């Protein structure tokens, strides 16, 4: 069974597979793309810790200055 982050990564890989094949990138992911994926997926990691039985959540995306 895959956790949330693994499912997101798998879905991204499946979505980008045609692009990877078209450009002949191969099976390696460039370091810059790895870093970008880590940045993009970081907020999603916190979602794994949510455990409300009813599945109700509120997230504030505001930034304090």
Secondary structure by P-SEA (a helix, b strand, c coil): cccaaaaaaaaaaaaaaaaaaaacccccccaaaaaaaaaaaaaaaaaaacccccccccccccccc
